[in-house]
Amino acid sequence: MAPSAPDPLLARVRPSCAALVAHEDSSVRINSDKVRAFIEELDRSEFQKLAEPMHFPLNFRSQQDEINFLTLYGLLNLGSGFRKELHKYADRVRLLPSPL
C-alpha cells in the first residue's frame, strides 16, 4: 500500500506531471499547435460517447484502489491500437488471431 499523504492522490498528480514536463531534460514535449489541430479534428459525437465514464461491477475500498485498478486496466490495454507496429518492431509473428 502506498504511504499516506496529507494531500489527496489526485491533487498530487497534476503538479507532478507539470514538473516532469517543465524539466529541461524531459523527453516529454507538448506541441500546442498539434493539440489544437487534434481538438479541431475530433468527431464531437464520438468523443461524447467515449468520454462517458466506464462502469465496472466492482466496489473499491478507496479512491486509490480504484485508481490502481484503472491504471492496471489502461496498462493492459496499452498498445492495442498498435498491434501491427508492435509485432513489426518486436520482430514477432502474430500467433493468435486478432480479436477484430
C-alpha positions as CSV (number, residue, x, y, z in Angstrom):
1,M,0.0,0.0,0.0
2,A,1.3,3.5,-0.8
3,P,2.3,5.8,2.0
4,S,-0.4,8.1,3.1
5,A,0.0,11.8,2.5
6,P,-1.9,14.9,3.6
7,D,-3.0,15.8,0.0
8,P,-5.4,13.6,-1.9
9,L,-3.8,11.5,-4.5
10,L,-5.4,13.2,-7.5
11,A,-4.3,16.6,-6.1
12,R,-0.6,15.4,-6.4
13,V,-0.8,14.1,-9.9
14,R,-1.2,17.4,-11.8
15,P,1.8,19.2,-10.2
16,S,3.9,16.0,-10.6
17,C,3.2,15.9,-14.3
18,A,3.8,19.6,-14.7
19,A,7.2,19.3,-13.0
20,L,8.1,16.5,-15.4
21,V,7.1,18.5,-18.5
22,A,8.9,21.6,-17.2
23,H,12.2,19.7,-16.6
24,E,14.5,20.8,-19.4
25,D,15.9,17.2,-19.9
26,S,12.4,15.8,-20.1
27,S,11.6,13.7,-23.1
28,V,8.0,14.9,-22.8
29,R,7.1,17.8,-25.1
30,I,3.7,19.3,-25.7
31,N,3.1,20.9,-29.1
32,S,0.3,23.3,-28.6
33,D,-0.4,23.6,-32.4
34,K,-0.8,19.8,-32.6
35,V,-3.1,19.8,-29.6
36,R,-5.3,22.5,-31.2
37,A,-5.4,20.6,-34.5
38,F,-6.3,17.4,-32.7
39,I,-9.1,19.0,-30.9
40,E,-10.4,20.6,-34.1
41,E,-10.4,17.3,-35.9
42,L,-12.3,15.4,-33.2
43,D,-15.7,13.9,-34.0
44,R,-17.8,15.6,-31.3
45,S,-20.4,12.8,-31.1
46,E,-17.8,10.1,-31.0
47,F,-15.9,12.0,-28.3
48,Q,-19.1,12.4,-26.1
49,K,-19.8,8.7,-26.4
50,L,-16.2,7.7,-25.5
51,A,-16.0,10.3,-22.7
52,E,-18.8,8.7,-20.7
53,P,-17.5,7.0,-17.6
54,M,-16.8,3.3,-17.6
55,H,-18.8,1.3,-15.2
56,F,-17.4,-1.9,-13.7
57,P,-19.3,-4.1,-11.4
58,L,-16.8,-3.5,-8.6
59,N,-16.7,-1.8,-5.3
60,F,-13.4,-0.2,-4.2
61,R,-12.4,0.5,-0.6
62,S,-10.8,3.8,-1.5
63,Q,-10.2,6.2,-4.4
64,Q,-6.6,5.0,-4.5
65,D,-7.8,1.3,-5.1
66,E,-10.0,2.5,-7.9
67,I,-7.2,4.5,-9.5
68,N,-4.9,1.5,-9.2
69,F,-7.4,-0.7,-10.9
70,L,-8.0,1.8,-13.7
71,T,-4.2,2.2,-14.2
72,L,-3.7,-1.5,-14.5
73,Y,-6.7,-1.7,-16.9
74,G,-5.1,1.0,-19.0
75,L,-1.7,-0.7,-18.9
76,L,-3.2,-4.0,-20.1
77,N,-4.9,-2.2,-23.0
78,L,-1.7,-0.3,-23.9
79,G,-0.7,-0.8,-27.5
80,S,-3.9,-2.5,-28.6
81,G,-4.3,0.0,-31.4
82,F,-0.7,-0.5,-32.4
83,R,-0.8,-4.3,-32.8
84,K,0.9,-4.5,-36.3
85,E,3.6,-1.9,-35.4
86,L,4.4,-3.6,-32.1
87,H,4.7,-7.0,-33.8
88,K,6.9,-5.4,-36.6
89,Y,9.3,-3.7,-34.2
90,A,9.4,-6.6,-31.7
91,D,10.2,-8.9,-34.7
92,R,7.5,-11.3,-33.7
93,V,4.9,-13.2,-35.6
94,R,1.3,-13.0,-34.5
95,L,0.4,-16.5,-33.2
96,L,-3.2,-15.8,-32.1
97,P,-5.9,-14.4,-34.4
98,S,-6.7,-10.7,-33.9
99,P,-10.0,-10.2,-32.0
100,L,-11.3,-8.0,-34.9
